């Protein structure tokens, strides 16, 4: 039986209020950090550190951000860096907000918005040097399929990194997961072990996952 959706929140294709709140917490480290710590026992600074991978890419590199949401990962992109940053999402409203954020940060000349379904990415094999997916896997209907596609478009030697709300962080975070699913904001989700196993199965060498409260941060290099 399908559970009823909580009213007034909307799914991701509708640019839900939660998306704006999430972006606000990320852009306000002091208050947002306190909210992340209280709500998820997670250190927001870990997200900032993971996003720094974007800023380490050399000129000419191609970066895929899926789902880009409101563009919070753009904090890692440097003005004049000379990369091609493809911001992909299933919702046009998210792409619009990402481009607004890119203009505010002075990096819009590097950002290309693209409507895309993570289960069937409209990109060629091995076409990106870096794939990032922050707080995305838990939103997808089929996270395992999403990993297959994200690694497919990554070139050998390229890095895949991101984060997800995990299913195996104990009963303390179960209310958060239940409410998220009722609101239509979370999919089936995954455990940390599943993410590592899915990445390894696609040829990612020695993938690692670090936990921060309810959130897991993953990273690996494609063979």
C-alpha positions as CSV (number, residue, x, y, z in Angstrom):
1,X,0.0,0.0,0.0
2,X,1.3,3.4,-0.9
3,X,1.4,5.8,2.0
4,X,-0.2,9.2,1.7
5,X,2.0,12.2,1.0
6,X,2.2,14.9,3.6
7,X,0.4,18.1,2.4
8,X,2.2,21.3,1.4
9,X,5.7,20.0,0.8
10,X,5.6,18.7,-2.8
11,X,8.0,16.3,-4.6
12,X,11.4,17.3,-6.1
13,X,9.9,18.1,-9.5
14,X,7.8,20.8,-7.7
15,X,10.7,22.6,-6.1
16,X,9.5,21.9,-2.6
17,X,9.9,24.2,0.4
18,X,12.3,21.7,1.9
19,X,14.8,22.4,-0.9
20,X,14.9,26.1,-0.1
21,X,15.3,25.3,3.6
22,X,18.2,22.9,2.8
23,X,19.9,25.5,0.7
24,X,19.5,28.1,3.4
25,X,21.1,25.9,6.0
26,X,24.1,25.2,3.8
27,X,24.6,28.9,2.9
28,X,24.4,30.0,6.6
29,X,27.2,27.9,8.3
30,X,26.7,29.1,11.8
31,X,22.9,28.6,12.2
32,X,22.8,25.9,9.5
33,X,25.6,24.0,11.2
34,X,23.7,24.0,14.5
35,X,20.6,22.7,12.7
36,X,22.5,19.9,11.0
37,X,24.0,18.9,14.3
38,X,20.7,19.0,16.2
39,X,18.6,17.3,13.5
40,X,21.0,14.8,11.9
41,X,24.0,14.8,14.3
42,X,26.0,15.7,11.2
43,X,28.9,18.2,10.8
44,X,28.0,20.6,8.0
45,X,31.7,21.4,7.5
46,X,32.0,17.9,6.1
47,X,29.9,18.9,3.2
48,X,32.0,22.0,2.6
49,X,35.2,19.9,2.6
50,X,33.7,17.4,0.1
51,X,32.7,20.2,-2.2
52,X,36.3,21.4,-2.3
53,X,37.0,18.5,-4.7
54,X,35.4,20.7,-7.4
55,X,37.8,23.5,-6.8
56,X,40.8,21.2,-7.3
57,X,39.9,20.4,-10.9
58,X,42.2,21.8,-13.5
59,X,41.2,24.1,-16.4
60,X,39.5,22.0,-19.1
61,X,38.0,19.5,-16.7
62,X,34.4,18.5,-17.1
63,X,32.3,18.2,-13.9
64,X,28.9,16.7,-13.5
65,X,26.7,17.7,-10.6
66,X,23.6,15.4,-10.3
67,X,21.2,16.4,-8.8
68,X,22.4,20.0,-8.6
69,X,19.3,21.1,-6.6
70,X,19.6,24.8,-5.8
71,X,23.4,24.8,-6.6
72,X,24.9,24.4,-3.1
73,X,27.9,22.5,-4.6
74,X,28.8,25.6,-6.6
75,X,30.6,26.8,-3.5
76,X,33.5,24.6,-4.6
77,X,33.8,26.1,-8.0
78,X,36.2,29.0,-8.4
79,X,35.7,32.0,-10.7
80,X,38.0,31.7,-13.7
81,X,38.8,28.1,-13.0
82,X,38.2,27.2,-16.6
83,X,36.1,24.1,-16.2
84,X,32.8,23.0,-17.7
85,X,30.4,22.4,-14.9
86,X,27.3,20.6,-16.0
87,X,24.5,21.1,-13.5
88,X,21.9,18.4,-14.1
89,X,18.6,17.9,-12.4
90,X,15.1,16.5,-13.2
91,X,13.4,19.8,-12.4
92,X,13.7,23.0,-14.4
93,X,13.0,25.0,-11.2
94,X,16.1,23.5,-9.6
95,X,18.2,24.5,-12.7
96,X,16.9,28.0,-12.5
97,X,17.9,28.3,-8.9
98,X,21.3,26.8,-9.7
99,X,21.9,29.4,-12.4
100,X,20.9,32.2,-10.0
101,X,23.4,30.9,-7.5
102,X,26.1,30.6,-10.2
103,X,25.6,34.3,-11.2
104,X,25.8,35.4,-7.6
105,X,29.1,33.5,-7.2
106,X,30.5,34.8,-10.5
107,X,30.9,31.3,-12.1
108,X,27.9,31.2,-14.5
109,X,30.3,31.3,-17.5
110,X,31.4,27.8,-16.5
111,X,27.9,26.3,-15.7
112,X,25.7,24.5,-18.2
113,X,22.2,23.6,-16.9
114,X,20.8,20.3,-18.2
115,X,17.5,18.5,-17.6
116,X,18.5,14.9,-16.9
117,X,17.2,11.7,-15.3
118,X,19.9,10.1,-13.3
119,X,18.6,6.6,-14.3
120,X,19.3,7.4,-17.9
121,X,21.9,10.1,-18.2
122,X,22.0,11.9,-21.6
123,X,25.8,11.9,-21.7
124,X,28.4,9.7,-23.4
125,X,30.5,7.1,-21.7
126,X,33.6,8.5,-19.9
127,X,32.7,12.1,-20.6
128,X,33.4,13.7,-17.2
129,X,36.5,14.0,-15.0
130,X,34.5,14.4,-11.8
131,X,31.0,13.4,-10.8
132,X,29.4,14.8,-7.7
133,X,26.1,13.9,-6.1
134,X,25.6,15.6,-2.8
135,X,22.5,14.5,-0.7
136,X,21.1,12.9,-3.8
137,X,21.2,9.1,-3.7
138,X,18.5,8.9,-1.0
139,X,16.1,10.9,-3.2
140,X,16.3,8.6,-6.3
141,X,13.8,5.9,-6.9
142,X,16.6,3.5,-7.8
143,X,19.9,4.5,-6.2
144,X,21.7,1.4,-7.5
145,X,20.9,2.3,-11.1
146,X,22.0,5.9,-10.4
147,X,25.4,4.7,-9.4
148,X,25.7,2.6,-12.6
149,X,24.9,5.7,-14.7
150,X,27.2,8.1,-12.8
151,X,30.1,5.8,-13.0
152,X,29.4,5.1,-16.7
153,X,29.9,8.8,-17.6
154,X,33.0,9.1,-15.5
155,X,36.3,8.7,-17.3
156,X,38.9,6.2,-16.1
157,X,41.0,7.9,-13.4
158,X,38.1,10.3,-12.7
159,X,36.6,10.8,-9.2
160,X,33.1,10.2,-8.0
161,X,32.1,11.7,-4.7
162,X,28.9,12.7,-2.8
163,X,26.8,12.2,0.2
164,X,23.5,10.5,1.1
165,X,21.2,10.1,4.1
166,X,21.8,6.5,5.0
167,X,19.3,3.8,6.0
168,X,21.6,2.2,8.5
169,X,22.3,4.9,11.1
170,X,20.0,3.5,13.8
171,X,16.6,4.2,15.3
172,X,17.6,7.8,16.2
173,X,17.3,8.9,12.6
174,X,14.3,6.7,11.6
175,X,11.7,9.5,12.2
176,X,13.6,11.7,9.8
177,X,13.6,9.0,7.1
178,X,9.9,8.2,7.7
179,X,8.8,11.8,7.4
180,X,11.0,12.3,4.3
181,X,9.3,9.4,2.6
182,X,5.8,10.5,3.6
183,X,6.6,13.9,2.1
184,X,7.8,12.4,-1.2
185,X,11.3,13.7,-0.6
186,X,13.1,10.4,0.0
187,X,13.1,7.3,-2.1
188,X,14.0,3.8,-0.9
189,X,17.5,5.0,0.2
190,X,20.5,2.8,0.8
191,X,23.0,1.7,3.4
192,X,26.6,2.7,3.6
193,X,27.6,-0.8,2.7
194,X,25.4,-0.8,-0.3
195,X,27.0,2.4,-1.7
196,X,30.5,1.0,-1.3
197,X,29.4,-2.3,-3.0
198,X,27.6,-0.6,-5.9
199,X,30.6,1.6,-6.6
200,X,33.1,-1.3,-6.5
201,X,30.9,-3.4,-8.8
202,X,31.1,-0.6,-11.4
203,X,34.9,-0.5,-11.3
204,X,35.5,2.1,-8.7
205,X,38.8,1.2,-6.9
206,X,38.7,1.0,-3.1
207,X,35.7,3.3,-2.6
208,X,35.5,4.8,0.9
209,X,32.5,6.0,2.9
210,X,32.8,8.2,6.0
211,X,29.8,8.7,8.3
212,X,28.7,11.9,9.9
213,X,25.6,11.3,11.9
214,X,22.7,10.4,9.5
215,X,24.9,11.3,6.5
216,X,27.5,9.2,4.7
217,X,30.1,10.8,2.4
218,X,31.5,8.5,-0.3
219,X,34.5,8.9,-2.7
220,X,36.3,6.7,-5.2
221,X,38.4,6.7,-8.4
222,X,37.3,4.8,-11.5
223,X,39.8,2.2,-12.7
